[in-house]
Structures are given as structure tokens and as C-alpha cells.
Amino acid sequence: MGKRLKKSSRFICFENLIALLIIAGFITIILFQTTMLNSTLRVYLNSTEKIEGINVNTYLSKEGTLKIEVINEENANNAYILVDGEPKENFTNKYINIKVKSGQLIEIDGTKCNTDMYFKISDISYNVIEPQKTAIIKVEKNIATVGRVRLK
């Protein structure tokens, strides 16, 4: 009869090494994905913010800007921007810029206006998700809701 081949009792063989590398890769991916959920760590891990020239301090502060413009008038002295129900600024110019934080409610108070007015969000900062750019708000001598601010 023939000789039997003796199996080697080595712990690390090629198949075990491949399986170990695959498991280590999956664990690494899971760790990076969970750290990307944290916005402060995401700034350091994601290189596109550095390439696009985004201000990291604005990104970490969770603050954005909205530019709201009067469409049908040169100015609207009697219309006010309300942030969480508090008057912030009136429209002495054709447009105003306001700083907003996530979760704030933005409204336009036109109760003191004589005519119906239209306002447009003409510009937003890069990290503002809502209200969306180019949204048009009609104020009919009332308080019109622009929207609740959502930031990236």
C-alpha cells in the first residue's frame, strides 16, 4: 500500500491568512463608517472639504447663512424676519443676510404691510439643506413660514 501523507499542523496557512485579512478589512470599514457619523471627526477624515476650500470653523459651528430678497418691491420696511418668533431684521434694502442654526424656525412677518409681498431665498451657504434655494414665499398681510432650518 502507499504511504499516507502527514498533514502539517501549522496554524497559519494561506486560507487562514486570507480570511484574517478579509475580517480585518471589514472591521476597518465599519470603524471608519461609524466615525464618519461624527461631524467633528468627519472634517479630519474627509479630504474634499480641504480641496473645495470650505471653512472648517463654520462647518464645526453648525451655523449657516440665508439671503432673503424682496421680489416685487425695492424694500419692505414693514416686513420683518422672525427667527424662532423673535424679530431679527427688517427689509430696509432689497435683501438681507441672516445667520441661522439648525432647528431654528424662519418666518416673515408682513402683518404691518399694506400689500401682498413676495420674498425669495436667493442664496444659502453650502451647509444649509432647508429651506432650499430659490424658494418663494408669499406674504399676504400675515406671518408666513419660510421653514425650519436643517444643516448638513
Secondary structure, DSSP 8 states (H G I E B T S, - for coil): ----------S--HHHHHHHHHHHHHHHHHHHHHHHTSHHHHHHH-SHHHHHT--HHHHHHTEEEEEEEESSSS-EEEEEEEETTEEEEEESSSEEEEEEETT-EEEEE-TT-SS-EEEEEEEE-TTEEES-TT-EEEESSSEEEEEE-EE-
